[in-house]
Amino acid sequence: MDDAFALLRRAVELLPEDAVAENGRSVGNVREELAYQEWEMALDLLIEIADVRPLSTAFWEMLAEAARQMMLDHHRRWCEWRAWEVRHGTVRATLTLLGTDEGGRRSAFAGDGWLRPLWDIGNRTADGQRDLSVARIWVESAPHLGPGETADIRLAPLRPEQWRHLKPGDVVAMHEGRPPVGIAETIEVLPPGA
């Protein structure tokens, strides 16, 4: 197995030369960081560039393994999440948690994929009852999400095929019991490989 540094070098080769992150950093910048042995910075740049364009599961798995070897657990988990999205598709939404006074959560939750609430995504059982679905949550751009707060999220459904009917603008409810504790509006649904 390659070491982290070889994996980062191999990952750069999977990017087109003109690939650029939202902040304007490029493949050339990644190569500079590698030349200076700034491994964590190179990994950060690779992730930033890859978050802008679709890349393969192999790319994300290389980055996840490099992050694991460098003991960067949050980076590793993000890269594993993104590899999962390539395999199963991506569901993004804007989630608003209800306030405590509205029957919502009493505390914030970690936004890095640990929470697995139930979701009412419109599916029904054979007898017409609500059929709630499980999906992990990754909060974009925030380490936690608390009562009354709103953030864009990514969802990793336990059974992704049950979510394929969703489209931008659809509203789904997050449950941790009854009643719902959050409402999310779907902003993007991408099929596997996108």
Stockholm file with secondary structure:
# STOCKHOLM 1.0

chainA/1-194         MDDAFALLRRAVELLPEDAVAENGRSVGNVREELAYQEWEMALDLLIEIADVRPLSTAFWEMLAEAARQMMLDHHRRWCEWRAWEVRHGTVRATLTLLGTDEGGRRSAFAGDGWLRPLWDIGNRTADGQRDLSVARIWVESAPHLGPGETADIRLAPLRPEQWRHLKPGDVVAMHEGRPPVGIAETIEVLPPGA
#=GR chainA/1-194 SS CCCHHHHHHHHHHTSCTTCBCTTSCBHHHHHHHHHTTCHHHHHHHHHHHHTTSCCCHHHHHHHHHHHHHTTCHHHHHHHHHHHHHHHHCEEEEEEEECCGGGTCCSSCEETBTTCCCEEECSCBCTTSCBCCEEEEEEETTCSEECTTCEEEEEEEESSGGGGTTCCTTCEEEEESSSSCSEEEEEEEEECTTC
#=GC SS_cons         CCCHHHHHHHHHHTSCTTCBCTTSCBHHHHHHHHHTTCHHHHHHHHHHHHTTSCCCHHHHHHHHHHHHHTTCHHHHHHHHHHHHHHHHCEEEEEEEECCGGGTCCSSCEETBTTCCCEEECSCBCTTSCBCCEEEEEEETTCSEECTTCEEEEEEEESSGGGGTTCCTTCEEEEESSSSCSEEEEEEEEECTTC
//
